[in-house]
Amino acid sequence: MKRLTTKIVIIAIAALVVVGIAAYFIWNKIKADTTNYSQVVTGEDIQTTKAVESPEPDTRSEVAVPILMYHHIRNYNDPADEIGTNLSVPPENFKAQIDYLKSAGFSTITFSDFIAYPAKKLPEKPVILSFDDGYQDAFDYAYKPLLANGQVGVFFVIINFLDRPDHMTKIEAAEMADSGMEIGSHTLDHPDLTKLTSEKLTSELSESKSILENLTGKKVISFCYPTGQHNDFVDAAARDTGYLVATTTQMAISSTSENKFTLSRLRINPNDSLTYFADKIVNYKP
Ligand SMILES: [Zn+2]
């Protein structure tokens, strides 16, 4: 009886050892398979990336690109401050406008996308949303809803106004750049560029560009003339500084054929109805 018990114990131990060894080999096999599988996926990913590197060109001879111009996004109505009132679009109007753009098939793009034409195909209905002066309310009521909607915008900031009351901070500007928004230069101090010495003009153009590039870690390619003041000399200086586009306050629907250093925009007014907005961005005639 005692010998039988010993036999059973020995068989049981042997069985456990066999199961243990089998489990070890099966586990290693699963691990090897998983490793192979992830190698295959990585290979496919590399192929996909390569396909994106040679983009499809745009075969259209010209593409209309409305460039919308905003300043403040806020509820503001002060009869004593007509300029400030006219530059303020209520947040609820702005939200309705970007929701409309999305539902009507418009794709928001940046100037980096704009200048990639015709080597890279633009969306069917592109639109650029630009925000001048770097106001805090543009960060709160334009950037945040755009981000939530999966849309992009271009923010023209004035270097020496960042971190001032009512203006966004440097950290916020950098955050927007990280989130896919384009940050463009609107000079150091917002002067009338047509009235500067060429030395001062150069510093407003190039210092603002390099400060923004250090802040955002991205190339700054877009520029906005303060209060729309520019002339041939200023345009040439912007080009020589390394900007690829510059915007004015000239009212018109832009296109890929327009001079890149005198781009027209469409001012969006506080009391534009959504119906008027929808018509304006397609049919506006100067
Ligand atoms: Zn401005």
Boltz pocket constraint, residues with backbone or C-beta under 6 A from the ligand:
constraints:
  - pocket:
      binder: B
      contacts: [[A, 132], [A, 133], [A, 186], [A, 190], [A, 225], [A, 226], [A, 227]]
      max_distance: 6.0
